[in-house]
Amino acid sequence: MKALHLPLLTACLALSPLRAQTPPEDLAKRVDALSRELERVKGELEARPASGTVLGGYGEIQFSHFTKDGAKDTADLRRFVLALTHRFDDRTELVTELEVEHAVSSSDDKGEVEIEQAYIQHRLSPTWSLRGGLFLVPAGLLNEHHEPTAYYGVERNAVETAIIPSTWREGGLQVVGAFDNGILLQAGVSTGFDFSKWDAASTEGAESPLGAVHQELSGAKSHDLAAFAALNWRGLPGLLLGGSWFHAKGAQGQPAMPPMAATLWDVHARWTPGPFDLSALYARGTVADTAAFNQTRVGSPTLVPSRFEGWYGQAAWHLWSSGSYALAPFVRYESVNTAAAFEPLAPASLTPEAAPAERIWTAGLTFNLNPHVVLKADLRRFRNDTAQNRVNLGLGWAF
Amino acid sequence: MSARIRNVRLLAGAGLALGLACGSAGSPGPGGGLSPAASLGEQIFKDTSLSASGLQSCATCHVAEAGHGSDNDLPAQLGGAALNLQGTRQSPTIRYLATNTGFHYDAEGTPTGGFFWDGRAETLADQAAGPFLNPLEMAMPSKAAVVAKLAAAPYAAAFRAAFGDAIFTDVEQAYRCMTLALQHYQREDRDFQPFSSKFDAFLRGGVRLTDAEARGMALFNDPQKGNCASCHPSSGPRPLFTDFTYDALGVPRNPALSANADPAYFDLGLGARPEIARPDLYGAFKVPTLRNVALRKALFHNGRFTSLTDAVTFYVQRDTHPEKWYPTAPDGTVMKFDDLPAKYHGNVNVKEVPYNRLPGQAPALTDAEVDDVVAFLKTLTDGYTR
């Protein structure tokens, strides 16, 4: 169990934005502090009973003031998630998350009730585990670690919302290899995309191309499965380097549908030297055979792009802490383009023009009441769609 | 209970009642061919003896070669015992209606579904029941008279075999079974939903559209240009080019329609149905499928246009050049929407593209673009062969 959880624990510590609540003066002190914390958590883990049920959860409430149009201001309980984990024995556990979005879910409201995760994980050896069921796709920095206490800003970043459609889950089988050298390898097969869901008359596909066609194991068409892999390395304290790849055809055996093979990959890095927390990510998606599909929908507002991509760089500074309180300002710059290229159509005049990349500055503050409860405030400025400029206030929790 | 659910339950109940009354004659025939009821429906559909004139059948006004619509440019077809009385509306195509629903208001209050131009029939069978007794159409004096003709038809024995030896002794039952047979025919015979146009071949990936057709499709779909797809959806593997809703277009009055000789006569569409208590819907007619529209020789509910190019041009120039489409009063003002009483002019759609324009503004489509849209619409004609 120690060998299995050590890299995972290191990952969790590295991903916690306010991990450095007591900024060390030098690297040695910092490593000491980390080691002590690690030993404590390891001890807790080893003390866990072989079986048992653990209730967790997270949630977030947001207020947004749109600086160009106050009529768009909203206050929303964006999500409320209950997480239930049950250990059948020391090798097998069930992991689930049940989510309610927007406080009310009914036929007359926009809310949704969703199963965000529901999988069985079984440990084959100290290094290797199998995961089967509905799980989060290992992509980017945020998709698998999406609790409001795990990221800066009231809202998740645009790249990992529009390009990587977080929170993105599929049903399938996954092998997880957690090595002592800090490498975490994940790979498997899962359900993929259904491009027949693409509604060219709506803007959904322009907001998130893959978000418009992923299936989330809700009666998912499964003629064409996906293959995926992710590799993350945390071999040095405070450093994370990784990347992911996901590939699937989207025709699902439906007549008159071209194969529509979609590929998404990303590379990402996170480095936490001293009180600083620096991260960067680049994600790129491509879809093949879009011309045959788009040709039957020419003139519609949202055709399928052949390429979409985005990147961001983010810097946070753990400025102050006292007891359980901690304050960290951050700044993030993003470039995101959900329609960076289109395959040529006939006649050529019908080929849509590529969209300009949207560039977004976000600056804000994160204030922790304790490691599990966070207050956030930020300012987001959009270079193109300035109507989206807004001030956000947020309250989040995770336990 | 929502109106939608209520309607579905009513329809289910009606279907069940009909099924029980008319036996299992609707089961598919041997080899997957037409069921006995559908085969009877085909014969009934083509039987001219079931009209007062003895010269008119369902197929007279719903001609298969014309997309199961009328095959001439009359504003409405002639009927009656002497075939000298004109109806008040174009014979709508009855093709591609198998997936239509009964009339209901959707969650936003939009009237949807129903059969006929005003949606007054709940099912294909209900729709089939009407023309036999309409004095301006087949003009039979009563259901009993129709059933008597059925009993004397060459297929009477097959009718008895399908629905029971005593079927002709119960007029109501026999009449219901006749309409059910017509419904079976329209649902089962592939001629009513062949999906055999060039556009279908294009969707299947076997054919390319010409540049003009492809440009026309883009204009058809473009919400800022034709915006046709907002009511005539073109997406999906087998689009029907109608959303089965209703719209008030302000189609000009057609002086060639006999009923319009009376200046006090107005066809209010949904408003012609006494039970429709929504004056804001008066003047709205059903959005027809555009499949086979190029075969139509008279278009819109009153047959006002006899050219597809004129019909498309009307859409985009109704508001920018109203003088082209409506008469001018002695004082020089253009009498827009002259086929509706003035108090309902506010019901006419003036908000959506391409109607959202004013005199002097450029139409949403140029003449060349109208030609492209027409080229595209011609790809919707069934029976395409390379």
Interface residues (C-beta under 8 A of the other chain):
Chain A: S196 D199 A200 A201 Q254 P255 A256 P258 A292 Q295 T296 R297 V298 G299 S300 P301 L345 A346 P347 S349 L350
Chain B: F202 L203 R204 G205 R208 L209 D211 A214 R215 M217 A218 L219 F220 N221 D222 P223 K225 G226 A229 P233 S234 S235 P237
